[in-house]
């Protein structure tokens, strides 16, 4: 075989490999889906949607490389492209390892029909910034949010009666927990292992502050009482960014700006469209513009 022929074969091989790679990277742009038990799923572009009348089944996980596991769920093959997970009303449970290894997911919607969140359900969803659990959830499984490193805030409803081991292990960016349960759930020390509890604010019902300050594990957080159903913050009518921040915060509105700590103590008063939190420690702060309602900010 001549040298020219060999070069042509190698060139063609490279072209074929390139085409296969391009097709693989773009296959999630087309709708893919199916059914599994009581649920139906579909992937289109970067969105995974799950619907049905029943629970998402339990799945196993497979190791792709050292210490990184991905779900064996049928949608697991798209883990590298999915950024949004939408679970529709009617789904009653999230099974074990359902979204394990979805490291690019940055948005999860959980409806007010989900009762249980299984073990390792969101394990290694390392770009998930926040999670708000609906009032239907009663249990959070072992390692449910294990190693969600970018998770900055979580909301736990008063319906939760069980939080299992390692549920929020290594959620190192966690700065705010809003827990509406009037009675502290008994948990083991490793539930929040590798979380800087001293830099994390725990919002609890105002009449339950003493109970949390005397409860194992919970007492390690910065505890703040809030009126249940009347949080001292609301979504802003204008954009503030970045939030979380490491210093400066920019506001798409100009006027009188006040910054409070999580206890409502006024820290800073200025005029303009930005504030600088560089001199303040990590934690939760409240921003008020032109006398409006408080807006929650997180300083990393």
C-alpha positions in Angstrom: 0.0 0.0 0.0 1.4 3.4 -1.0 2.2 6.1 1.5 -0.4 8.4 -0.2 -3.1 5.7 0.2 -2.2 5.3 3.9 -2.4 9.1 4.4 -5.8 9.2 2.7 -7.1 6.4 5.0 -5.9 8.2 8.1 -7.4 11.4 6.9 -10.8 9.8 6.3 -10.6 8.1 9.7 -10.1 11.5 11.4 -13.0 12.9 9.5 -15.3 10.0 10.5 -14.2 10.4 14.2 -14.9 14.1 14.0 -18.4 13.6 12.5 -19.2 11.0 15.2 -18.1 13.4 17.9 -20.1 16.3 16.5 -23.2 14.1 16.2 -22.8 12.9 19.8 -22.4 16.4 21.1 -25.6 17.6 19.3 -27.9 14.6 19.7 -29.6 16.1 22.8 -30.7 19.0 20.6 -33.4 16.6 19.3 -36.2 15.3 21.4 -35.3 12.0 23.1 -37.5 10.2 25.6 -39.4 7.2 26.8 -41.3 5.7 29.7 -40.1 3.9 32.8 -42.8 2.5 35.1 -45.2 5.3 36.1 -43.2 8.1 34.6 -42.5 9.6 31.1 -39.3 11.5 30.3 -38.0 13.6 27.5 -34.8 15.5 26.8 -34.8 18.4 24.4 -31.9 20.8 24.0 -30.6 21.0 27.6 -33.9 20.4 29.4 -35.0 17.1 31.0 -38.7 16.9 31.7 -40.3 14.1 33.8 -44.0 13.6 34.1 -46.5 11.0 35.3 -48.6 9.8 38.1 -46.2 8.0 40.4 -42.6 7.9 41.6 -39.4 8.1 39.6 -37.9 4.6 40.2 -34.7 3.9 42.1 -31.6 3.5 39.9 -28.0 2.4 40.4 -24.9 4.3 39.4 -21.9 3.6 37.3 -18.4 5.0 37.8 -17.1 6.9 34.8 -13.8 7.7 36.4 -12.4 7.8 39.9 -14.9 9.0 42.4 -17.4 10.2 39.8 -20.7 8.3 39.4 -23.5 8.8 37.0 -27.1 7.4 37.2 -28.1 4.3 35.3 -31.5 6.0 34.6 -32.4 6.0 30.9 -31.7 9.8 30.7 -28.3 9.3 32.3 -26.6 9.1 28.9 -27.4 12.8 28.5 -25.8 13.9 31.8 -23.2 16.0 30.1 -25.7 18.2 28.3 -28.6 18.6 30.7 -28.8 21.9 32.5 -32.4 22.1 33.6 -34.5 19.4 35.3 -38.3 19.9 35.3 -40.4 17.5 37.3 -44.1 18.0 36.7 -46.9 17.8 39.2 -48.2 14.3 39.6 -44.7 12.7 40.2 -44.8 11.5 43.9 -41.2 10.6 44.5 -37.6 11.0 43.3 -35.8 7.7 43.3 -32.3 6.8 44.3 -29.6 8.2 42.0 -32.2 9.7 39.7 -29.9 12.6 38.7 -26.6 11.5 40.2 -23.7 13.0 38.3 -25.6 15.7 36.5 -22.7 18.1 37.1 -24.0 20.9 34.7 -27.5 21.1 36.1 -28.2 24.6 37.4 -32.0 24.6 37.8 -34.3 22.0 39.3 -38.1 22.3 39.6 -39.8 20.0 42.2 -43.6 20.1 42.3 -45.9 20.0 45.3 -46.7 16.3 44.8 -43.3 14.9 45.5 -43.2 13.2 49.0 -39.8 11.5 49.1 -36.3 12.4 47.8 -34.2 9.2 47.5 -30.6 8.6 48.4 -28.0 10.2 46.2 -30.8 11.7 44.0 -28.8 14.8 43.2 -25.4 13.5 44.1 -22.6 15.5 42.4 -24.9 18.1 40.9 -22.0 20.5 41.5 -23.4 23.5 39.7 -26.8 23.6 41.4 -27.1 27.0 43.1 -30.2 26.6 45.2 -33.0 24.2 46.0 -36.5 24.9 47.3 -38.4 21.8 48.5 -42.2 21.9 48.3 -44.4 21.4 51.3 -45.3 17.9 50.2 -41.8 16.5 50.9 -41.5 14.4 54.1 -38.0 12.8 53.8 -34.6 13.6 52.3 -32.6 10.5 51.7 -29.0 9.6 52.4 -26.5 11.7 50.4 -29.4 13.3 48.5 -27.4 16.5 47.8 -24.0 15.0 48.4 -21.2 17.1 47.0 -23.4 19.9 45.6 -20.5 22.3 45.9 -22.2 25.4 44.5 -25.4 25.1 46.5 -25.8 28.4 48.4 -29.3 28.1 49.7 -31.9 25.5 50.6 -35.5 25.8 51.8 -36.8 23.0 54.0 -40.6 22.9 54.5 -42.2 22.1 57.8 -43.5 18.8 56.3 -40.0 17.3 56.5 -39.6 14.7 59.3 -36.5 12.9 58.2 -33.1 14.0 56.9 -30.7 11.1 56.5 -26.9 10.8 56.7 -24.7 12.9 54.5 -27.7 14.6 52.9 -25.7 17.9 52.3 -22.2 16.6 52.6 -19.6 19.0 51.2 -22.1 21.7 50.2 -19.2 24.0 50.9 -20.9 27.2 49.5 -24.0 26.9 51.6 -24.8 30.2 53.2 -28.5 30.1 53.9 -30.9 27.4 55.2 -34.6 28.4 55.5 -36.2 25.7 57.7 -39.9 26.2 58.4 -40.2 23.2 60.7 -41.2 24.5 64.2 -39.6 21.4 65.8 -35.9 20.7 65.0 -35.6 17.3 63.1 -33.1 15.1 64.9 -30.2 14.6 62.6 -26.7 13.1 62.7 -23.6 15.4 62.7 -22.6 14.2 59.2 -25.7 15.6 57.5 -23.9 18.9 57.1 -20.4 17.5 57.2 -17.9 19.8 55.5 -20.3 22.7 55.6 -19.0 25.9 57.3 -21.9 26.1 59.7 -20.5 29.2 61.4 -20.8 31.1 58.1 -24.3 29.8 57.3 -27.5 31.5 58.4 -30.3 29.2 59.6 -33.8 30.9 59.3 -36.4 29.2 61.6 -39.8 30.1 62.9 -39.5 33.0 65.3 -41.0 31.0 68.2 -38.6 28.1 67.6 -35.3 30.0 67.9 -34.6 28.6 71.4 -35.4 25.1 70.3 -32.9 25.2 67.5 -30.2 26.8 69.7 -30.5 23.8 71.9 -30.7 21.2 69.2 -27.7 19.1 68.2 -26.2 20.1 64.9 -28.7 22.9 64.2 -27.2 24.9 67.1 -23.9 25.2 65.2 -25.5 27.6 62.6 -26.2 31.3 62.8 -29.9 31.1 63.9 -32.3 33.8 62.9 -36.1 33.9 63.7 -38.6 34.8 60.9 -42.3 34.9 60.7 -43.5 31.8 59.0 -45.3 32.7 55.7 -43.9 36.3 56.0 -40.3 36.1 55.1 -38.5 39.5 55.3 -37.5 39.3 51.7 -39.0 39.1 48.3 -38.0 38.7 44.7 -36.7 42.1 43.4 -38.5 44.0 40.6 -35.0 44.8 39.2 -31.9 42.8 38.8 -29.0 42.7 41.3 -25.8 40.9 40.4 -23.8 39.0 41.1 -25.7 37.2 43.8 -24.0 35.3 45.5 -21.1 37.8 45.5 -17.6 38.1 46.8 -17.6 41.9 47.1 -19.4 44.4 44.8 -23.1 44.1 44.0 -24.6 46.1 41.1 -28.2 47.2 41.0 -30.3 48.0 38.0 -31.9 50.9 39.8 -30.5 54.0 41.4 -31.4 55.5 44.7 -31.0 55.2 48.5 -29.5 51.9 49.4 -29.4 50.3 52.8 -27.7 47.0 53.8 -28.7 45.0 56.9 -27.3 41.9 58.4 -29.5 38.8 58.8 -30.7 40.1 62.2 -32.0 43.3 60.6 -29.2 45.6 61.9 -28.3 48.4 59.6 -24.7 48.1 58.4 -24.4 50.5 55.4 -26.3 53.4 53.9 -25.4 55.0 50.6 -26.8 56.4 47.4 -26.2 55.1 43.9 -26.5 51.8 42.1 -23.9 49.6 43.8 -22.6 48.5 47.2 -19.4 46.8 48.2 -19.5 44.0 50.7 -15.8 43.2 50.5 -15.2 44.4 54.1 -17.9 42.2 55.5 -17.7 38.5 56.5 -19.4 35.7 54.6 -23.1 35.3 55.2 -26.6 36.5 54.4 -27.4 40.2 54.0 -30.5 42.1 53.3 -30.6 44.9 50.7 -33.2 47.7 50.6 -33.5 50.2 47.7 -35.6 53.4 48.0 -37.4 52.1 51.1 -38.7 48.9 49.4 -38.9 45.4 50.7 -35.7 43.5 51.7 -33.8 41.6 49.1 -31.7 38.6 50.2 -28.0 38.6 49.2 -25.3 36.0 49.9 -21.7 37.0 50.5 -19.2 34.2 49.9 
